Amino acid sequence: MAKRSKVATKQTVQQILDEAMKQILELGYDAMSYSTLSAATGISRTGISHHFPHKIDFLQQLDPRIGELFIDCLDFSNAQSLQASWKTSLNNTRFRAIIRLYFSLCGSNQLNLENYKAISLASDHAAETLGEPGRLLVSALVGQSAIRLLATPNDSECNLLVS
Protein backbone atom coordinates (compact mmCIF):
# COMPACT_ATOMS: atom_id res chain seq x y z
CA MET A 1 0.00 0.00 0.00
CA ALA A 2 1.32 3.44 -0.91
CA LYS A 3 2.15 5.81 1.87
CA ARG A 4 -0.29 8.71 2.28
CA SER A 5 0.93 12.22 1.71
CA LYS A 6 1.26 14.68 4.57
CA VAL A 7 -1.50 16.78 3.00
CA ALA A 8 -3.90 13.83 2.85
CA THR A 9 -3.06 12.89 6.43
CA LYS A 10 -3.62 16.47 7.59
CA GLN A 11 -7.00 16.55 5.80
CA THR A 12 -8.01 13.27 7.44
CA VAL A 13 -7.04 14.52 10.89
CA GLN A 14 -8.95 17.76 10.28
CA GLN A 15 -12.04 15.83 9.13
CA ILE A 16 -11.91 13.73 12.30
CA LEU A 17 -11.43 16.80 14.51
CA ASP A 18 -14.28 18.68 12.82
CA GLU A 19 -16.64 15.77 13.41
CA ALA A 20 -15.40 15.29 16.97
CA MET A 21 -16.08 18.97 17.67
CA LYS A 22 -19.56 18.65 16.23
CA GLN A 23 -20.32 15.54 18.27
CA ILE A 24 -18.89 16.95 21.51
CA LEU A 25 -21.14 19.99 21.15
CA GLU A 26 -24.24 18.14 19.94
CA LEU A 27 -24.06 14.72 21.60
CA GLY A 28 -21.69 15.43 24.46
CA TYR A 29 -18.18 14.17 25.10
CA ASP A 30 -19.35 11.00 26.83
CA ALA A 31 -21.62 10.02 23.89
CA MET A 32 -18.94 10.67 21.27
CA SER A 33 -17.04 7.49 20.45
CA TYR A 34 -14.77 6.02 17.84
CA SER A 35 -17.84 4.24 16.45
CA THR A 36 -19.91 7.44 16.13
CA LEU A 37 -16.96 9.24 14.56
CA SER A 38 -16.35 6.38 12.15
CA ALA A 39 -20.00 6.28 11.10
CA ALA A 40 -20.04 10.03 10.47
CA THR A 41 -16.70 10.34 8.68
CA GLY A 42 -16.44 7.03 6.86
CA ILE A 43 -12.99 6.55 8.41
CA SER A 44 -12.44 3.24 10.16
CA ARG A 45 -12.25 3.13 13.94
CA THR A 46 -8.70 1.87 13.57
CA GLY A 47 -7.86 4.78 11.30
CA ILE A 48 -9.26 7.23 13.82
CA SER A 49 -7.46 5.61 16.73
CA HIS A 50 -4.22 5.75 14.74
CA HIS A 51 -4.39 9.56 14.88
CA PHE A 52 -6.09 9.78 18.29
CA PRO A 53 -5.09 6.79 20.42
CA HIS A 54 -7.00 8.04 23.48
CA LYS A 55 -10.36 9.77 23.63
CA ILE A 56 -8.85 12.60 25.66
CA ASP A 57 -6.60 13.37 22.67
CA PHE A 58 -9.60 14.90 20.92
CA LEU A 59 -10.11 17.39 23.74
CA GLN A 60 -6.45 18.29 23.86
CA GLN A 61 -6.56 19.13 20.15
CA LEU A 62 -9.95 20.87 20.26
CA ASP A 63 -9.53 22.75 23.53
CA PRO A 64 -8.42 26.03 21.89
CA ARG A 65 -11.36 25.95 19.45
CA ILE A 66 -13.82 25.17 22.21
CA GLY A 67 -12.36 27.98 24.32
CA GLU A 68 -12.68 30.52 21.50
CA LEU A 69 -16.28 29.48 20.83
CA PHE A 70 -17.09 29.96 24.51
CA ILE A 71 -15.37 33.35 24.84
CA ASP A 72 -16.99 34.67 21.66
CA CYS A 73 -20.39 34.36 23.37
CA LEU A 74 -19.47 36.69 26.22
CA ASP A 75 -19.28 40.46 26.64
CA PHE A 76 -16.52 41.47 29.06
CA SER A 77 -17.07 45.24 28.87
CA ASN A 78 -18.39 45.39 32.45
CA ALA A 79 -19.75 43.06 35.12
CA GLN A 80 -23.40 43.58 34.15
CA SER A 81 -22.65 42.88 30.48
CA LEU A 82 -20.72 39.74 31.37
CA GLN A 83 -23.53 38.49 33.55
CA ALA A 84 -26.20 39.34 30.95
CA SER A 85 -24.24 37.76 28.08
CA TRP A 86 -23.64 34.62 30.15
CA LYS A 87 -27.34 34.38 30.95
CA THR A 88 -28.28 34.87 27.29
CA SER A 89 -25.64 32.36 26.17
CA LEU A 90 -27.10 29.69 28.42
CA ASN A 91 -29.93 29.56 25.90
CA ASN A 92 -27.35 28.51 23.27
CA THR A 93 -27.00 24.71 23.11
CA ARG A 94 -23.30 24.91 22.22
CA PHE A 95 -22.53 27.19 25.17
CA ARG A 96 -24.35 24.78 27.50
CA ALA A 97 -22.50 21.86 25.94
CA ILE A 98 -19.17 23.52 26.71
CA ILE A 99 -20.17 24.09 30.33
CA ARG A 100 -21.43 20.49 30.58
CA LEU A 101 -18.10 19.32 29.16
CA TYR A 102 -16.29 21.24 31.88
CA PHE A 103 -18.41 19.60 34.58
CA SER A 104 -18.02 16.14 33.08
CA LEU A 105 -14.25 16.63 33.22
CA CYS A 106 -14.31 17.79 36.85
CA GLY A 107 -14.18 14.22 38.10
CA SER A 108 -11.71 13.07 35.47
CA ASN A 109 -8.04 12.53 36.07
CA GLN A 110 -7.38 12.65 32.32
CA LEU A 111 -7.20 16.41 31.89
CA ASN A 112 -5.92 19.17 34.13
CA LEU A 113 -8.95 21.43 34.54
CA GLU A 114 -6.71 24.45 35.12
CA ASN A 115 -5.75 24.12 31.47
CA TYR A 116 -9.31 23.72 30.18
CA LYS A 117 -9.45 26.76 27.93
CA ALA A 118 -13.13 27.67 27.96
CA ILE A 119 -13.47 28.41 31.66
CA SER A 120 -9.87 29.51 32.23
CA LEU A 121 -10.02 31.89 29.25
CA ALA A 122 -13.25 33.41 30.51
CA SER A 123 -11.78 33.79 33.97
CA ASP A 124 -8.53 35.29 32.67
CA HIS A 125 -10.34 37.64 30.30
CA ALA A 126 -12.67 38.80 33.06
CA ALA A 127 -9.69 39.41 35.34
CA GLU A 128 -7.89 41.42 32.64
CA THR A 129 -10.86 43.67 31.93
CA LEU A 130 -12.65 43.77 35.29
CA GLY A 131 -9.96 42.86 37.80
CA GLU A 132 -10.33 40.27 40.52
CA PRO A 133 -14.10 40.92 40.83
CA GLY A 134 -14.39 39.74 37.20
CA ARG A 135 -12.63 36.48 37.99
CA LEU A 136 -14.89 35.98 41.00
CA LEU A 137 -17.96 36.72 38.86
CA VAL A 138 -16.97 34.01 36.36
CA SER A 139 -16.57 31.55 39.24
CA ALA A 140 -20.02 32.49 40.53
CA LEU A 141 -21.54 32.17 37.05
CA VAL A 142 -19.98 28.74 36.58
CA GLY A 143 -21.42 27.61 39.91
CA GLN A 144 -24.85 29.03 39.13
CA SER A 145 -24.73 27.37 35.72
CA ALA A 146 -24.09 24.02 37.39
CA ILE A 147 -27.15 24.45 39.57
CA ARG A 148 -29.28 25.53 36.62
CA LEU A 149 -28.06 22.73 34.36
CA LEU A 150 -28.80 20.16 37.05
CA ALA A 151 -32.28 21.62 37.42
CA THR A 152 -32.93 21.47 33.65
CA PRO A 153 -31.29 18.26 32.41
CA ASN A 154 -33.52 18.07 29.32
CA ASP A 155 -31.73 21.10 27.79
CA SER A 156 -34.81 23.30 27.93
CA GLU A 157 -34.44 27.07 28.31
CA CYS A 158 -31.85 27.75 30.94
CA ASN A 159 -31.84 30.98 32.96
CA LEU A 160 -29.42 31.94 35.68
CA LEU A 161 -30.59 32.39 39.21
CA VAL A 162 -29.08 35.87 39.45
CA SER A 163 -30.70 38.91 37.94
Contacts in CASP RR format, 6 or more apart in sequence:
PFRMAT RR
TARGET T0000
AUTHOR 0000-0000-0000
METHOD contacts of the structure
MODEL  1
MAKRSKVATKQTVQQILDEAMKQILELGYDAMSYSTLSAATGISRTGISH
HFPHKIDFLQQLDPRIGELFIDCLDFSNAQSLQASWKTSLNNTRFRAIIR
LYFSLCGSNQLNLENYKAISLASDHAAETLGEPGRLLVSALVGQSAIRLL
ATPNDSECNLLVS
4 12 0 8 1.000
12 43 0 8 1.000
12 51 0 8 1.000
13 51 0 8 1.000
15 41 0 8 1.000
15 43 0 8 1.000
16 37 0 8 1.000
16 41 0 8 1.000
16 43 0 8 1.000
16 48 0 8 1.000
16 51 0 8 1.000
16 52 0 8 1.000
17 58 0 8 1.000
17 61 0 8 1.000
17 62 0 8 1.000
19 37 0 8 1.000
19 40 0 8 1.000
19 41 0 8 1.000
20 32 0 8 1.000
20 37 0 8 1.000
20 52 0 8 1.000
20 58 0 8 1.000
20 62 0 8 1.000
21 62 0 8 1.000
21 65 0 8 1.000
21 66 0 8 1.000
22 40 0 8 1.000
23 31 0 8 1.000
23 32 0 8 1.000
23 36 0 8 1.000
23 37 0 8 1.000
23 40 0 8 1.000
24 32 0 8 1.000
24 58 0 8 1.000
24 59 0 8 1.000
24 62 0 8 1.000
24 66 0 8 1.000
24 97 0 8 1.000
24 101 0 8 1.000
25 93 0 8 1.000
25 94 0 8 1.000
25 97 0 8 1.000
25 98 0 8 1.000
26 93 0 8 1.000
26 97 0 8 1.000
27 36 0 8 1.000
28 97 0 8 1.000
28 100 0 8 1.000
28 101 0 8 1.000
28 104 0 8 1.000
29 59 0 8 1.000
29 101 0 8 1.000
29 104 0 8 1.000
29 105 0 8 1.000
30 104 0 8 1.000
32 55 0 8 1.000
32 58 0 8 1.000
33 55 0 8 1.000
34 45 0 8 1.000
34 48 0 8 1.000
34 49 0 8 1.000
34 55 0 8 1.000
35 45 0 8 1.000
37 43 0 8 1.000
37 45 0 8 1.000
37 48 0 8 1.000
38 44 0 8 1.000
38 45 0 8 1.000
38 48 0 8 1.000
41 48 0 8 1.000
52 58 0 8 1.000
52 61 0 8 1.000
54 110 0 8 1.000
56 110 0 8 1.000
56 111 0 8 1.000
59 66 0 8 1.000
59 101 0 8 1.000
59 105 0 8 1.000
59 111 0 8 1.000
60 111 0 8 1.000
63 115 0 8 1.000
63 116 0 8 1.000
63 117 0 8 1.000
63 118 0 8 1.000
64 117 0 8 1.000
66 98 0 8 1.000
66 101 0 8 1.000
66 117 0 8 1.000
66 118 0 8 1.000
67 98 0 8 1.000
67 117 0 8 1.000
67 118 0 8 1.000
67 121 0 8 1.000
68 117 0 8 1.000
68 121 0 8 1.000
69 94 0 8 1.000
69 98 0 8 1.000
69 118 0 8 1.000
70 95 0 8 1.000
70 98 0 8 1.000
70 117 0 8 1.000
70 118 0 8 1.000
70 119 0 8 1.000
70 121 0 8 1.000
70 122 0 8 1.000
71 118 0 8 1.000
71 121 0 8 1.000
71 122 0 8 1.000
71 125 0 8 1.000
73 85 0 8 1.000
73 89 0 8 1.000
73 92 0 8 1.000
73 95 0 8 1.000
74 82 0 8 1.000
74 85 0 8 1.000
74 86 0 8 1.000
74 89 0 8 1.000
74 122 0 8 1.000
74 125 0 8 1.000
75 81 0 8 1.000
75 82 0 8 1.000
75 84 0 8 1.000
75 85 0 8 1.000
76 82 0 8 1.000
76 125 0 8 1.000
76 126 0 8 1.000
76 129 0 8 1.000
76 130 0 8 1.000
77 129 0 8 1.000
78 130 0 8 1.000
79 130 0 8 1.000
79 133 0 8 1.000
79 134 0 8 1.000
79 137 0 8 1.000
82 126 0 8 1.000
82 130 0 8 1.000
82 134 0 8 1.000
82 137 0 8 1.000
82 138 0 8 1.000
82 141 0 8 1.000
83 137 0 8 1.000
83 141 0 8 1.000
83 160 0 8 1.000
83 162 0 8 1.000
86 141 0 8 1.000
86 145 0 8 1.000
86 160 0 8 1.000
87 159 0 8 1.000
87 160 0 8 1.000
87 162 0 8 1.000
89 95 0 8 1.000
90 96 0 8 1.000
90 99 0 8 1.000
90 145 0 8 1.000
90 148 0 8 1.000
90 158 0 8 1.000
90 159 0 8 1.000
90 160 0 8 1.000
91 157 0 8 1.000
91 158 0 8 1.000
91 159 0 8 1.000
93 155 0 8 1.000
96 149 0 8 1.000
96 155 0 8 1.000
96 158 0 8 1.000
98 118 0 8 1.000
99 118 0 8 1.000
99 142 0 8 1.000
99 145 0 8 1.000
99 146 0 8 1.000
99 149 0 8 1.000
100 149 0 8 1.000
101 118 0 8 1.000
102 113 0 8 1.000
102 116 0 8 1.000
102 118 0 8 1.000
102 119 0 8 1.000
102 142 0 8 1.000
103 146 0 8 1.000
103 149 0 8 1.000
105 111 0 8 1.000
105 113 0 8 1.000
105 116 0 8 1.000
106 113 0 8 1.000
113 119 0 8 1.000
114 120 0 8 1.000
119 138 0 8 1.000
119 142 0 8 1.000
122 138 0 8 1.000
123 135 0 8 1.000
123 138 0 8 1.000
123 139 0 8 1.000
124 135 0 8 1.000
126 134 0 8 1.000
126 135 0 8 1.000
126 137 0 8 1.000
126 138 0 8 1.000
127 134 0 8 1.000
127 135 0 8 1.000
130 137 0 8 1.000
140 162 0 8 1.000
141 160 0 8 1.000
144 160 0 8 1.000
144 161 0 8 1.000
144 162 0 8 1.000
145 158 0 8 1.000
145 160 0 8 1.000
147 161 0 8 1.000
148 158 0 8 1.000
148 159 0 8 1.000
148 160 0 8 1.000
148 161 0 8 1.000
149 158 0 8 1.000
152 158 0 8 1.000
END
